[in-house]
């Protein structure tokens, strides 16, 4: 593992509609360094800019202030080099492509030849335990399976960094817990750095080494909770006392935001 | 979700197969029924004729039309009408197919151009809409005249004018449908392609195009029908030799003495439309295979 941070942001800010009356300060003064191999969750109420922050890392939108590097390069260069993979709340599989051809999409864009692509997609399918479904069409799979294909696609090119925007948000609770465990296993196998946006406190704590708590209007980081649960996590982790303590810590950090907003006369809903 | 074709695909296929001859018999019965009860001199309301005459001159018996198909085209000749009509229909079908393919390609090309450059959409769209308001019956001789003006060789190849007219009518629905499809790409999918640093044209071929296919299918059906109309009208208007349109024209001139003969040519034109429609449906099915869909 290199010493170059996976993500390094200093004084990062994003303003939408800067010149108009609907000016929105989506993010202000974000300082965050993510080291290789780390799993970081971004959590916060709606409108706190956590998805915006993820899109800045991905160079899908451009910051209005501050500096940002991804893998030691500009975010733009990192995107061009396909340094990161991305997964969204909707699996976003192409319905006209079979499961394996969906996974091969990033490799096609990298110009890999067919044999190499097929070999990699077969490997990825094994990794997400869908080896028997290579030729299936996406609509023949359940929601959880579709999301696993999407993860396989985002990791197909073996990026060092994985950006995930509420990838399990649309799944039921049982599937969701299963997928969380699967994600940890997969990322441990591939030594992937993950930035994971979520609404769910237990999800954030269960997955992450650090939970970044964000507040809205304007979006900023209010607290970073170190989750000292160790790397080995299983179903028992969810019932451990430390787990509950960390959940409480994150919840109180989030409640702090609510209190201060109320004090300032801002309604949250 | 997976099985959209219904619980009894076999039964519905049988039903569909029976529908066609049934519709045929129904139309034939209606024809004969009206011929039996309708007024021989036709019916008028306030001096305007609304009901057609039912004498043999105007409405031939269905069985007369049928038997005429198997008789020689002209007395003393051994060639049956049906083979003359079939040949003409096949000729027109090839011309229509060419018009359909070229028209669809043109339509798709224009749609891509308009999807890529907003300014192209704003500049082109009004002209495209206006182009479709020009009466085609006027256009056919105009195109023929322009071709003759361009080159003496072209002047004799009237079928080229028929192709141009077919293209002129068929490109429009394809351009419109494709453009709508290209503009309806899910934003999340575009974001995914962006995150993969996909260049514009790869996003077009790998995402926008396949995502637009469901919009393309109905557009192609319209284009298939439009190509046939354009070609047949051009054939009638320009007298394209060997086309079914020309046959309608020349048999129509004999209609006073040999009415069922005209209907033979009309059957040919109807068959042309049906063949074209089923070819387009086959294309549509091929494009839409492996897709989740409700229309089977």
Interface residues (C-beta under 8 A of the other chain):
Chain A: X58 X60 X79 X80 X81 X82 X84 X86 X88 X90 X92 X94 X95 X96 X97 X98 X105 X106 X108 X109 X137 X139 X140 X163
Chain B: X1 X2 X186 X188 X189 X191 X192 X194 X195 X196 X197 X198 X202 X206 X207 X210 X211 X213 X290 X291 X292
